Each structure stands twice: as C-alpha cells, then as structure tokens.
Amino acid sequence: MRKESEFSPPWWLSNRHLQTFWGPLVPKIPIPELKRERLELADGDFLDLDWMNRDKLSPTLVLLHGLEGSLDSPYLRRMLHQLEAKGWRGLLVYWRGCSEEPNRLESTYHAGRSDDLEAVMQHLKIQSIEQPIFIAGYSLGANILLKWLGEKGRQNITPNVDAAFAVSTPFDLALCADAIDKGFSKIYKHYLLNSLKKKMISKYGTEKLLELLNLTPKDILLISSMREFDDRISARLNGFDGADDYYRQSSSKYYLKDIRVPTVILHAEDDPFMSPKIIPSEAELSNYLELRISKNGGHVGFVTDPDKKGNSFYLENTILGYFESHLENVKPEIHMEI
C-alpha cells in the first residue's frame, strides 16, 4: 500500500539539504553503554556487533546503518538513546570494515550484501534471542533489509523477524549513482567517495591494489563518480560483472513484491541522494508493504520540532511507534518489560 506520510517539517527546515545536514550539525547525543561482540562468518570474515541491554527481557531492535555509517551516525545515536529510555534491547550491526577495523577478506560490504544480514539473524536464533525481533535499516542498510526480506519470501521461508522499517531506501542503485552526481548533491558524493577511496588505499596499499585491481593509489584518488568506483572496485572485488550487473542484482526494487513480513518504508520525494523516479509504484509492492511518501524529509532527515539542543526524534518515534503496534500478541512477561 502506498500512502502519504504524516511528516511535516517546520517552514524553516523544509529545504531538503537542511533536512539532510541537520543531524550532523547538532550536538552529538551521548552513546549508551554498549557491549561488543564479534560474529565470525562462514567465509572467514567477520562482523562486529554492538549490544545494548543484551540480557534484558524485552523486544530486540536490530539496526542496519547506511553507506560509510558508524556509531557517529546521528540517526544511530538518536535511536540508541530512545531505545535506552524505553528499556529495549538494541543490536547495532557494523557492515564489513565499518567497525574501525578492516575486514579480513578482499571482498567488501555493499548494497546487496543480504547474506551478512542472514548470518546475523541466524546468530540470533543460535543465541536464543526470543522474539519479538524488529529490524530498522537506513539507506544502504534499508536496501539490504528489503532485499533480504524479498529473498526469504521467494524461498517461502518465514524469517525470524516480526516487523521491519526501511528509511530512505536506494531502491534503484543505478539511478541513485547517477542522481548523486548532479548539482548540489555532488557534495554528498564527494564526502562518501573520499571516505571509500581512503579506506581502500589504507587497507590494501600499493602492491595489493595493483595485484587485485591493477590500480595505483593515484588511480583510485582520481575516480570521480560512484558509478566509476562501483565499476572499477566494488563490482570487481565482489564477483559482479561491472557496475550495471552489481546494481541489477542488488537493487531492492526487484525484491519488494516478494516480501512477506509487515514492513514500512519511509521515503522523501526530495531525497538529494536519489531521484523521485526510483520510488516504487503500487504494483511493485507486496501486500505486506506500506510505502509512506513525504514531499519533504531529505535523506534520513525527517526533522521536525527540534528541542533546545537541536535534536528531533520524529523519525525514531515513528519507527518505534510502528514496532509497538506489533506487540499486542507477544508474551505478557515481555510486554511488561516495555
């Protein structure tokens, strides 16, 4: 189902770039106490996980960050802050190489890496983390989440998650790669691209880069677009036949019709990371999906009524409010912990 979002920004925060920049500009919210766990993967690599309230009998919210996200990402800090106040269990998943330590293998994290999310969810099963389990994905993490849900639906497998929420999803990676290379949006491209390039050079060094990619550090620094980076690096390191093949196999829009878990997607038409053309039509959605479209909101913004410190919790309250609506049929002892 496609519907209009209830989000309405203040008049002075209606600009899409202000919405996007707002989070990084306001003071950082303190991080709650977290416990680090390393999840060893079947291919020999690893994922780092940060737990909050791990031993608490309460709902669990799995958080999936976006491209080059980290614990410094404002949307993650705000959500952890809200989860701490609510007394829920939180699990922050760091994609490969995003936990301040390079991953072991030559392959990298990318927008289609749903196998890593599957490993996390299987880990929760083994650890006997009881439901209700919810997942919230942001940007690249939202794409991975929707792709994973669609894959499970195609396999007629019921995943161990009660509901999901996707924010600012790059449904069509090819269109997003082109859209972020235009106009003022180039500022975001330069920031993300520089971070990715520096990470590659730092991890591999000159000799390994030449061996793997036939590229020197200077060649990498001269890459000028996300599409070029994906074509020359992301695709080659992860077994794709170029950027177009990577985008086609990884874009979540091809998996939406197969999702069989209650899921909300919140998306802004003015998202500067992408074009309105990527927004799915009603016909592309499964009956389990609710697509909330807002005219404003930017990219993982959705800022309204900031407090004196500049913080806005509209996005977090919306996500948690949706998950709370799914708690009516859970065990009474879990419900009382909320």
C-alpha positions in Angstrom: 0.0 0.0 0.0 1.3 3.4 -0.9 0.2 6.4 1.2 1.2 9.9 2.0 3.4 10.3 5.1 2.2 12.4 8.0 5.6 14.1 8.2 5.5 17.9 8.0 8.7 19.9 8.5 8.9 23.4 10.1 8.8 26.1 7.4 12.4 27.0 8.1 13.5 23.3 7.7 11.7 22.4 4.5 14.8 22.5 2.3 16.0 19.0 1.5 19.6 19.8 2.2 18.8 21.3 5.6 16.9 18.2 6.4 19.8 16.1 5.4 22.5 18.2 7.1 20.6 18.8 10.3 21.6 15.7 12.2 25.4 16.1 11.7 25.2 19.8 12.6 23.6 19.4 16.1 25.5 18.3 19.2 26.1 14.6 19.4 23.9 12.6 21.7 25.9 10.5 24.3 26.3 6.8 23.5 24.7 4.4 25.9 26.8 1.5 27.3 27.4 -1.0 24.6 29.0 -4.5 24.6 31.0 -5.5 21.5 30.6 -9.0 20.0 32.5 -10.4 17.0 30.5 -12.6 14.7 32.7 -15.0 12.7 31.3 -15.6 9.2 31.4 -18.9 7.3 33.7 -17.4 4.6 36.4 -16.5 7.1 35.5 -12.8 7.5 33.7 -11.2 10.5 31.1 -8.7 11.5 31.2 -6.6 14.7 28.0 -6.2 16.7 27.3 -3.7 19.5 24.7 -4.8 22.0 22.7 -2.6 24.4 20.7 -4.3 27.2 21.7 -7.6 25.9 20.5 -9.6 28.9 17.2 -7.7 29.3 13.9 -9.5 28.6 12.5 -7.1 26.1 11.9 -6.5 22.4 15.0 -6.5 20.3 15.7 -3.9 17.6 18.4 -4.7 15.0 19.9 -1.5 13.4 21.4 -1.5 10.0 23.5 1.6 9.1 24.0 3.2 5.7 26.9 3.8 3.4 30.0 4.5 5.5 27.9 4.6 8.6 29.3 4.2 12.1 28.4 4.8 15.7 29.0 8.5 15.0 26.0 8.5 12.6 23.4 10.8 14.2 20.4 8.6 13.3 22.0 5.6 15.2 22.9 7.7 18.2 19.3 9.0 18.4 17.8 5.6 18.1 20.1 4.1 20.8 19.1 7.0 23.0 15.4 6.3 22.5 15.9 2.5 23.0 17.8 3.1 26.3 14.9 5.3 27.5 12.4 2.6 26.5 14.3 -0.3 28.0 14.5 -2.3 24.8 17.4 -4.5 23.7 19.4 -2.9 20.8 21.8 -4.6 18.3 23.9 -2.4 16.0 25.3 -4.3 13.1 28.5 -3.0 11.5 29.0 -4.0 7.9 32.3 -5.4 6.9 35.1 -2.9 7.5 32.9 -0.3 9.2 33.8 -1.0 12.9 37.2 0.8 12.8 39.0 -2.4 11.8 39.5 -3.6 8.2 37.7 -6.8 7.3 39.9 -9.8 6.5 38.9 -10.7 3.0 39.3 -8.9 -0.2 35.6 -8.6 -0.7 33.8 -5.6 0.8 30.4 -4.6 2.2 28.0 -3.4 -0.5 24.3 -2.6 -1.0 23.4 -6.2 -1.9 25.1 -8.0 1.0 22.0 -9.7 2.3 24.0 -12.8 3.1 25.6 -10.9 6.0 22.2 -9.9 7.4 21.2 -13.6 7.1 24.3 -14.5 9.2 23.2 -12.0 11.9 19.7 -13.3 12.0 20.9 -16.9 12.2 23.2 -15.9 15.0 20.2 -14.5 17.0 18.5 -17.9 16.6 21.5 -19.7 17.9 21.8 -17.3 20.8 18.2 -18.0 21.6 17.2 -14.3 21.4 13.5 -14.6 21.6 11.0 -12.6 19.5 9.7 -10.0 19.2 12.6 -9.0 16.9 12.4 -5.9 14.8 14.8 -4.5 12.2 15.3 -0.9 11.1 17.5 -0.2 8.1 18.8 3.2 6.9 19.8 4.0 3.3 22.2 1.2 2.1 21.1 -0.8 5.2 17.5 -0.3 4.1 18.2 -1.7 0.7 19.9 -4.8 2.2 17.0 -5.3 4.6 14.4 -5.2 1.8 16.4 -7.4 -0.4 16.8 -10.0 2.4 13.1 -10.0 3.2 12.3 -10.4 -0.5 14.7 -13.3 -0.9 13.2 -15.1 2.1 9.7 -14.6 0.6 10.9 -16.1 -2.7 12.1 -19.1 -0.8 8.9 -19.4 1.1 10.9 -19.1 4.3 9.5 -17.2 7.3 12.3 -15.1 8.7 12.8 -14.6 12.5 11.6 -11.0 12.5 8.2 -9.7 13.4 8.3 -6.4 11.5 10.7 -4.1 9.6 11.2 -0.4 8.9 13.2 1.0 6.0 14.3 4.6 5.8 15.5 6.5 2.6 16.0 3.3 0.5 18.0 3.5 -2.7 15.6 1.2 -4.5 17.4 1.5 -7.8 21.1 1.7 -7.3 21.9 2.7 -10.9 19.5 5.8 -10.8 21.0 6.7 -7.4 24.5 6.6 -8.6 23.6 9.0 -11.4 21.4 11.3 -9.3 24.1 11.9 -6.6 26.4 13.1 -9.3 24.3 16.1 -10.2 24.0 19.6 -8.8 24.4 20.3 -5.1 24.2 16.6 -4.4 27.8 16.3 -5.6 28.8 17.4 -2.1 27.4 14.2 -0.6 29.1 12.2 -3.4 32.5 13.8 -2.7 32.2 13.0 1.0 31.2 9.4 0.6 33.5 8.7 -2.3 36.5 10.2 -0.5 35.8 8.0 2.5 35.5 4.9 0.4 38.7 5.6 -1.6 40.8 6.3 1.6 39.5 3.1 3.1 40.6 1.1 0.1 44.1 2.7 0.0 44.6 2.3 3.7 43.5 -1.4 3.7 45.4 -2.7 0.7 48.4 -0.4 -0.1 50.1 0.0 -3.4 51.2 -3.6 -4.1 47.9 -5.3 -3.2 45.9 -2.7 -5.2 47.9 -3.4 -8.3 47.5 -7.2 -7.8 43.8 -7.1 -7.2 42.6 -4.2 -9.3 45.5 -3.1 -11.5 45.1 0.3 -9.9 47.5 2.6 -8.1 46.5 4.7 -5.1 46.7 7.7 -7.5 44.3 5.9 -9.9 41.8 5.4 -7.0 42.1 9.0 -5.9 41.2 10.1 -9.4 38.0 8.2 -9.5 35.3 10.9 -9.9 31.9 9.2 -9.6 30.1 6.5 -7.5 29.4 4.6 -10.7 33.1 4.5 -11.7 34.0 3.4 -8.1 31.5 0.6 -8.2 32.6 -0.4 -11.7 36.3 -0.5 -11.1 36.3 -1.6 -7.4 33.1 -2.7 -5.8 32.0 -5.0 -8.6 35.4 -6.5 -9.2 36.0 -7.3 -5.5 32.6 -8.8 -5.0 32.2 -11.0 -8.1 30.0 -8.8 -10.2 30.4 -8.2 -13.9 30.7 -4.5 -13.7 28.6 -1.7 -12.1 25.4 -2.5 -14.1 25.5 -6.1 -13.0 26.0 -5.1 -9.4 23.2 -2.6 -9.5 20.8 -5.1 -11.2 21.5 -7.9 -8.7 21.5 -5.7 -5.6 18.7 -3.1 -6.1 15.9 -3.8 -3.7 13.1 -2.8 -6.1 13.3 -6.2 -7.7 12.5 -7.9 -4.4 9.7 -5.8 -3.0 6.9 -7.9 -4.5 8.1 -11.0 -2.6 8.2 -9.5 0.9 6.1 -11.5 3.4 6.8 -9.6 6.6 4.9 -6.5 7.8 7.2 -3.6 6.7 7.0 0.2 6.5 9.1 2.2 4.0 9.5 5.9 4.8 10.8 7.9 1.8 11.1 11.6 0.9 10.4 12.7 -2.7 13.1 15.4 -2.2 15.9 13.0 -1.1 19.1 14.6 -2.5 20.8 11.2 -2.8 18.4 10.0 -5.4 15.7 10.8 -7.9 11.9 10.6 -7.3 11.9 8.2 -10.3 13.2 5.4 -8.1 10.0 5.4 -5.9 8.2 2.2 -6.4 4.6 2.1 -7.8 1.7 0.4 -6.0 2.0 -2.5 -8.5 5.6 -3.2 -7.3 4.7 -3.6 -3.7 3.6 -6.7 -1.9 0.5 -6.7 0.4 2.8 -6.7 3.4 4.4 -3.3 2.5 3.3 0.1 3.5 5.1 2.8 1.5 4.9 6.2 3.2 5.9 9.0 0.8 6.7 12.5 2.1 7.2 15.6 -0.1 10.0 16.7 2.3 12.4 15.0 4.5 15.8 14.8 2.7 18.0 11.8 3.2 17.5 10.1 6.6 16.3 13.5 7.8 12.6 13.9 8.7 13.4 16.6 11.2 10.5 18.3 13.0 10.1 20.3 16.2 13.8 20.3 17.3 14.4 20.7 21.1 16.7 23.3 22.7 19.7 21.2 21.8 18.6 20.8 18.2 17.6 17.2 18.4 14.5 15.9 16.7 13.1 12.4 17.4 10.3 12.3 14.8 12.0 9.5 12.9 12.8 7.4 16.0 9.3 7.9 17.5 7.7 6.9 14.1 9.8 3.7 13.8 9.3 2.7 17.4 5.6 3.5 17.3 5.2 1.2 14.4 7.0 -1.6 16.1 5.0 -1.1 19.3 1.8 -1.7 17.3 3.1 -5.3 16.7 3.5 -6.1 20.4 -0.2 -6.9 21.2 0.3 -10.7 20.6 3.7 -11.2 22.4 4.2 -12.9 25.7 2.8 -10.9 28.7 6.1 -11.1 30.6 7.9 -9.5 27.6 5.3 -6.8 27.2 5.6 -5.8 30.8 9.3 -5.0 30.4 8.5 -2.2 28.0 
